[in-house]
Amino acid sequence: MKPLMRLSSLPTGIGAALVSAILFGMSAPFAKMLLSDISPLLLAGLLYVGSGSGLTALSLLRHARGTPPPEAPLTRKDLPWLAGAVFFGGMIAPFLLMIGLRSMPASSASLLLNLEGVFTALLAWFAFHENFDRRIALGMLLIVAGGLVLSGRDMAGFTLPIGSLAIAGACLCWGIDNNLTQKVSASDPLQTAAIKGGVAGGVNLTIALMLGASLPPVRAIFTALLVGFLGYGLSLSLFVLALRYIGTARTGAYFSLAPFVGALVSLLLLRESAGPYFFIAGFLMAVGGWLHLSEQHAHLHRHDPLSHAHRHLHDEHHSHEHTVETDPTAPHTHTHLHEALTHSHAHFPDVHHRHTHSDLSS
């Protein structure tokens, strides 16, 4: 029997998506403990502020040390995509979420929040034409089903009032956000996540204060900022990096494992009981994750000429010349041109493989 694959041996995108899900999932029980001192809307604002300010501080520290940026900065052509992502994911979605949470039980809200992964995948597949096959679709369904089981322990009285529609709308906005962010994923993920976190934090804090929320003790504020930096900031940076390497739908699928991670941490940290739901959800998510991890997608495909900038080293997709002395075997960043190329190899729908599959075997 083959040994279990270690996280360090996974492809970059899969590893980034899994660590992103772990960090976000671990933040949930800590956020739950903070709710005893902070209102939900104010806590959301503090978490996002911790994300944006923490990542901005990292960027400034990197600049102060004179360390050359390892990633390509955002450019003017990225701004429309980023603005759309910030609008839908940082402004509209949190507002709709708060409307929903005010008018429905938390258990039903948790159930509906699993729709984010569904909307992310459906938009990626049918609106942005990201490739998928039955194996990937089944894996996504199993992971989402596991999330539904995990959050559906109390479904009594579940209906579809305005609150449910608002939360479903928030999930749709986050699905749009994820797909638009993929368009800028070749650029610096730290910069992208800092902007998104800063805007979302400002929006949530403003709404909370306008609704009369009062500031909690200083210790609770700093704890929320730290949880936000780790569980939202670093997690979001890794999420953006995963979008670059494995595409939107697959990143969303791996990120959908976060509820299981949160439940596991809650068992250990808050001494909550497991019950059959936990183990059923774990089994469904494990099978779905295995279907994704064991994916083999290889066929003859053509690369059209492409000019862009991102961190890379020289491989079969990067064989260009340099105007200045550069070690091609070490990661480096600059604008480079991809010539037209036709070949066959295993690949994900990353920034170099956004081709269609209408006339190809997948």
N, C-alpha and C positions, 0 to 999 in steps of 0.2 A: 504494500500500500504506500502511496506517495506521502511524504511528510507534508504537514500543513504549510502553506505559503506564508512566509514572514512578511510583515508590512514593509520592511526595507527592500524586499525583493520585488514588490509590486511595481508596475509601470507608474511613472510620475503622476499622471492624472488620477489613477485609481487611488494611489496612496494619499494624495492631497484631498480627494473627495471623502475618503474614510476618516482621515484625521479631522477634517472640517465637521463631519457628522458627529464624531466623538466629542469634540470641544463644545459644539452647540448642545448636544444631548446632555453633557455633564452640567451645563449652565442651568438647565431647567430646575433641578432640585434646589440649587442655591438660590435661584430667583424665587422659588416657592417659599423658602425660609424668609426672604426679604419682604414678602408681601405682608408680614405681620407689622411692619413699620412703614411701608410705602404703598400708596395706592397703585393699582395696576397700570394706569395710564402714565403716571409719573415715573414708575419703575421702568416702563418701556422707554421713556425719554432718556433716563439716566443710563440705561444699558447701551443705547445707541450713541449717546454722548461719550461714554467710555470707549466705545468702539472707534468713533471718529477722532477723538482727541488723542487716544493712545497710539493709533496708527500715524497720525500727524506728527506726534512727538518722535516716533521711530524714524520717520522720514527726515525730520530736522536734525536728529542726532546723526544720521548717516551723512547728511550734508555738512554738518559741523566738523566731522572727522575727515572730511575731504575724500570720502570713499566714493568712487565713481558709481553711479546708479547701475545696478545689475540688470535692470529692465528698461524697456523703451518707455518714455513718458507718453502720456496722452497727447494726441494731436488735435488740430481743429476738426478734422474729419471724424474724430471719435465723439465730438461733443453732442451731435444730435442723438446718437444711440445712448450715450450716458445720461443726457437730459431726460430722455424718455424713460430710462430705467429708474432714475431718481424720482421722476414724477409719479410713475405707477407704483413702484416698490417702497419709496421713502415718504410719500405724501398721501396718496389716495388709499393704499392698502392699510396703513395703520389707522387711518380715520374710520374706514369701514369696519375694521376689526373691533375698534372700541364701541361702535354702534351696536355690533352684534353681541359683544360681551355684556352690554348693559341690559339686554333683553332676553337672554337665554342661559340655561345652565352651563357651567364650565365643562361638564362631561360631553354635552352635545357639541359645544364649541370645539373641543379637542378632536372629536370625531370628524367634524367638517374641515379642520385644518389639514387633514391628510389630502384634501383635494388639491393642495398646491403641487404635489408631485404629479398628480394626474394631469392638471392643466399644463404644467411645464412640459411634460412628455408629449401631450397631444399637440400643443402649439409647435414644439420642435419638429415633430414628425410631419404634420399636415400643413402648417403655415410657413415654416422655415425649411421644410424639405430635408430634414436630417434623416439619414438612413436608419432603418431598423428591420428586424426580422421577427419571426414568431418566437424565437428563443428569448430575445430581448424584451419583447412585449409581455411574454408570460412571466419573466423575471420581475418586470416592473409591477405587474398585477399582484404577484405574490408578496412583494415588499409592501405595497400599499395595503393589501389585505391584512398583513401582519399589523400595520399601524392602526387599521380600523378595529381589529380585535383588541389591541392593546388599549385603545382609548374608548372602546365601546362597552365598558363594564357596566355602565349605568345609562341605558338608552330608554328608560321609561319616560313616556311623555314626549318623545322626540317628534317634532312637527316641522313644518317649513314656513315659519312666520318671517317677518321682515328681518329679524335678527339673523336667522339662518341664511337668508339671501345676502345679507350684508357680508357675512363671513365668507360665503362662497365667492362673492365679488372680490373680497380681499385676496383670496387664494388665486383667483384669475389674474388680478393685478400683479401678484408676485410671480406667477407663471410668465406673464409678459415681461416683467423685470428680468427674470433669469435668462430669457431668450435674447433680450436686447443687450444684456451685459455680455453675452457670448460674443457679440460683435466687437467688443473692445477688449476681449480677453488676451489679445496679443500684447497689450500695453501693461504697464506696471500694475500688478494686482493690489499692491499696497496703496498706491495713489487712488485707484478706482474705489477700493473698499473704504478708504478714509473719507472720500467725498460722499459716498452713499450713506455712511454711518453718521457723518456730521449733519447732513440734511434731515435724515430720519429722526435724529435726536432733537434737532431744533423744532421740527414739526410736532413731535410728541410732547416735548416739554411745554411748548406754547399752548397747545390744546389743554394739557393738564392744569396749567396755572390759570388759564382763562375759565376753567370749570371750577376753580376754587381749591385745588389741591394745595396742601401745606407741605413745606419741606421737612423731611425726616431728620433725625440726629445725624451729625457729621459722620460718625462712624458708619452708619448705614449707607450714606451717600458714597463714601469712598469704596465700600464693599461692592456696591452696585456698579460703580465705574470699573472696578477691577474685573468683576464677572463679565461686564459688557466688553471689555478689551479682549479678554481671552475667548469667551463664548460667542461673541458677535464679530469683533474686529479681526482677530487672527483667523477665526473660522471663515469669515467672509473672504478674506484674502486668499485662503486655500481653495475656497469654492470657486473664485474667479480663475485661479490657476488651473483647477480641474476642468473648467469650461474650455480652456485653451487646448487641453490635451485629449479629452475624451468626449467633448460635445455636451450639449445641454441636457438631453434626456437621460443619458447615462449618469451624469453628475447628479441630476435630480433624484435618480433612483438610489444611488449610494447614500445621498444625503437623507433620504427617507428612512434610513436606519437610525436616525437620531432619537426618535421616540423610544426605541428599545434600549438605547444606551442610557437615556434619562431614567427609564424605569429601573434598569439594573443598578444605577447609582443610587436611586431612591431606596431600593431594597437594602443597600449597604449603609447608606448615610442616615436615612430617616427611619430605618427599621420597619418599612412598610411590608405588608404581606404580599407574596407572589400570586398564588392562586393559579388555576388552570389557564387563564387568559394569557399570562406572561409566557408560559411554556409553549402554548399554541402559536402565539405571535412570534416567539423566537424561532420556532421550526419553520414557519412560513417565510420569515425574513432570511433565514439561513439558506433555504432552498433557492429563493429569489436571488440572493447575493451570489450563490454558487453559479447559477445560470449566467449571470453577468461576468463573473470572474473567469469562467471557462469559455467565454466567447472567442470564436475564431472567425474573423471576417477578413477574407483575402480574395482578391480578384484582380483582373487586368483593368486598370483605370488610367485616365489621362489627366495630367495637370496642365491647366492653361497658364500662360505667362502671368506672373504675379509679382508685384513689388510691395513690400511691407517691412516693418521693423519689429523685432522681438528678440528675446534672448535665445541663442542657439549655439551649437557647435557644428562642425562640418560632418555631414553624413550623406546618405544618398539623395537627400532633398536639398542639401546646402553644399554646393561645390563651387561657389563663386570666388572671384578674385577680390583682393583687398587693396585699397589705395595706400594704406599705411600698414606697417608691420604688425601682424596679429597672429597669435598662436591659434590655428584653426581647431586644435584639439581641446581647447579650453572654452568655456562658455563666454560669449561676448555679444554685444548688442550694436546693431547699426541697420540702416536701411539697405536692403539687398534685393536683388532681382532673381526670381525663379524662372528659368527658361521652360518652354513647353517640354513635357516629359510623359512618356507612357511606359508603365511597368506594372508589376504585380508583387504584392507583399501584404502581410497582415497589417491592418491599420484601424484606427478609430476615426470618427468624424471630427478631427481636430482642425486647427486653423489652415492646414494644408490639404485636407480631404473633405471638402464640402461638395463633392461632385454628386450628381444624380445617379440613380440606379435603375432607371426605366428600361435601359437596354443592356444591363449588365446582370450577371448572376451574383447574388450576395450570399 
